[in-house]
């Protein structure tokens, strides 16, 4: 996979033509982390952050982000998303929060960008909601874990 498909032969950007591809069921799972100190994590756990319930707001923001992906990523196709699931969990070992998004569609192109955008949006929402309590926050490791469907079938991130 060395060809850059979003550029034509002259090097100009273009949206890939997926019109000839069959519509199939597709899904993608992405993950991201937000590091935060243990004291602020306790505010999240107790649902006492000044801006509200961080977990629920971040999950809602992730869903909204997935739905708006083609508005944010210039060459991304607008897709009929059939499902978005976001889970934000507290990770005491990190310490911080782990965001996982699974996005599904039946279409001609995959939903990797929607899953990644969902995670990034949820992580940035967590940052926004907690920045009043601390500036020592770090969003990291926004990554694709799995994609299913289409011509290439199943892809999973190799374990490190």
Buried (B, 14 or more C-beta within 10 A) or exposed (E): EEEEEEEEEEEEEEEBEBEEEEEBEBBBBBBBBBBBBEEBBEBBBEEEBEEEBBBEBBBBBBBBBBBBBBEEEEEBBEBEBBEBBBBBEBEEEBBBBBBBBBBBBEBBBBBBBBBBBBBBBBBBBBBBBBEEBEEEBEBEEBEBBBBBBBEEEEBEEEEE
